[in-house]
Amino acid sequence: MSAFNAQRITAMQWLSRQLLNQDVAGRYFDPLIEPLNPRWALGRMIATVERIEDETHDTRTFVLRPPRRWRGFLAGQHVTLALDINGVRHHRTFSLACAPETWQREGLIRITIKRTPEGLVTPWMHKNLYRGGALEISEAFGNFLLPDVEAPLLYIAGGSGITPILSHLESLACREYTAPITLIYCIRSAQDQIGAQQLEQLQHKLPLLNCQIIRADQGEGQPPRLLQASDIDSIKNIQARHCYLCGPTGLMAVATTLLETRDVPEEQVFQTFFAPLTNPLTDTAGGAVTLMRSNRELTVDSGQSLLEAAESAGLSPRFGCRMGICHQCSCRKTTGTVVNRNTGHVSGPGEETIQLCVSVPQGPVSLDL
Amino acid sequence: MKTLNETQLQRLETGLDAIREDVVSDLGERDARYIRRIIRLQRSLEVAGRILIPLSLTPVGFVAGTASLSLAKIIENMEIGHNVMHGQYDWMNDPALYSQDYEWDTACDSNSWRRTHNYEHHTYTNIIGKDRDYGYGLLRLSNDTPWRWRNLFQFADYVGLSVLFQWGVGLHELEYEKLLSGEISLRDKGGFLKEFFRKGGRQFFKDYVFFPLLTFPVAGKVLLGNLSANLARNLWASTIIFCGHFTEQAATFHEADCENESKGQWYYRQLTGSSNFTGGRWLHLLSGHLSYQIEHHLFPDIPAHRYPEMAPRVQALCKDLGIPYNTGSFGRQYATVVKRILRFSLPERLTRQAA
């Protein structure tokens, strides 16, 4: 069956190239289809905004209806949204904050988005997305997944990092999970709590869910209350727990150390969080970069990504999220070594596809760009 | 080469850079809406044409279908394909409008086009011997090229080239004149020829095999309609392109003049080597705004529909600096092209008085 499918797709692709000069025939017809109903688009997936809910003073939940052929998701996964802002397409990745079971039932997904005041995309979304509006959505992806077998769980969330965890908990509630679950949710102040109502309902549905909310703000003159050892030490049988961390880098670092010192096996700890990188590596050597297609030579300063370097040289390579997720900027490297500044992963010296936005050259590099 | 002094060149450079910067900083929603509207128009025209040609019951319907398909091809080649491939819309970050991936509705492979047009022609504009677009290695258009007997018949060559324009453009990179002179061999062009047959074959299959067979009982009509649409597009594209650089006043340059050129000198060469023509909104649209060839050569990666608002500023700057700004009505400019092709079909000694 799958072999037959692959054959058919190739034949379709061939015909599409012959007749329409497009790899995907749908892309040719989309300009005519999208004005009728954006969710009918064939060449890309367009979701419509079903409704918008206020969570806190700076956080909103967008309830979206993906198109029919969207393949669905697993609890804890995320999607990349593409938004056209003043003519420029921007990509951002967000966690889904609902259970796959809900999507199967209602055809709706929830994405909870905190407005970053100095950002471009999230304030735009809060201001400009309206009920009935349309936006491009990717298939779901990500490895922040529930264990295959029932195991005791520990969640540590910070701020808007609660969203993929809500997806987990909702999904667990649907399947009558019997192992103990602890959630430690760190927030700045009471008014910053996301999903308060959802959590309250979850506590009814999941009798084994123990929910601790830690507010940093302890009132006038008090030092902020952060995650501390005693929060972890009160948890029974911690070495058996599968631990899921999602929140700002500082919190995740503290949590990781606490779990390490309590001998929680590394393979039982999962983390995810999306935020622009604030302190790029500075100790990586730059290098001379040859762009073969545009016949250009660039010198890349240490710490600068290939994308930034190409842009400051006046080129405009395709890009997306600029944080190493969406692969819009993927490009063939023909020679040389690059370091992924998100993961510290050092590439091989040969030809491979790299992401320009997170790759820093280590010595001379040539790119098919 | 008549040129400007250093101060004038500096003023030209600063002035043109400022015009460019003003538009670049203003690019946004308006430009995105414009190009997407044009794409919608082109798709509608093509679909209408492809349906109307086989289903038409009267000659009027057939002509309307053919006209619709011709317009679709013209708009796709001129206002969408040519301009998108120049990177005019790369800033939008839309994969469908990305210059390096775009493939257009003509026999010419887009990779070959990006090499010969975007790079060679736009970099070495009107430099005799470097810009192969200057006469396409076929026509003698200035006394810089030595006269040969076969130039006597070059008007017929020109008509032939126009009729088969998409194939001529497709084979441009073959450099047949260098093949004939033995400077290069066919083996050097193996990679290019493979690309040419792949893309040219694709276009041939679509218009002359697939659609006629799909509508088998009326295959003849569809074949005729598709041939006519390609012919109309060929003649139109050729005419527009010849008006861009081969008008009477368009200047030519020598390689030696252009060594170590400054940005100002490059601007000056682009300005004096190109020519505009005037007309209505539709004429500009159907020419892909190559009616603003001067602005296009100064700012090849600015969305072309912005040229009309840039042109008065460019023209004023030219007037200030005493640089000729070559423009006129479409008819008048084309007449000078025809005159130029005819004039240089004769040896220099016979035409010297006319110069």
Interface residues (C-beta under 8 A of the other chain):
Chain A: R17 Q18 L19 N21 Q22 R27 Y28 F29 P31 L32 P35 G43 D84 N86 G87 V88 R89 H90 R293 S316 R318 F319 G320 Q328
Chain B: L27 G28 E29 R30 D31 A32 R33 R36 I39 R40 R43 S44 V47 G87 D90 W91 M92 N93 D94 P95 A96 Y98 Q100 E103 W104 D105 R202 F205 K206 F210
